[in-house]
Amino acid sequence: MNVKNTITLSDRYMRYAEQQVEDGQFPSVEKVVEAGLDELMRAEQELTPEQLDSVMAMADVIRERMDTPRDQFIPWDGDSMAERVKAELDAKYGENKKASR
């Protein structure tokens, strides 16, 4: 069932939608808007509850880290830190890389 409605688009969005129609990507501006809404709905449905829980957990960790006092920050020591991280990653995943080659 279709519902008639009127929406207002900014000039930027209207120009983009009209260009999509002119380029033959869509038959009408209405279909451009529908495609955008379809994409938003698809994106919402892509996250499983477990993934959403993971994202929320990461957000919680980020918030906690943002609340860390500056005097507790790990100092950046440039190349030394990068070398340590690389060594840890090589130690953890180095064998997997070699096996997949």
HELIX and SHEET records of a PDB file:
HELIX    1   1 ASP A   11  GLU A   22  1                                  12    
HELIX    2   2 VAL A   29  GLU A   46  1                                  18    
HELIX    3   3 PRO A   49  MET A   66  1                                  18    
HELIX    4   4 ARG A   70  GLN A   72  5                                   3    
HELIX    5   5 ASP A   79  SER A  100  1                                  22    
END                                                                             
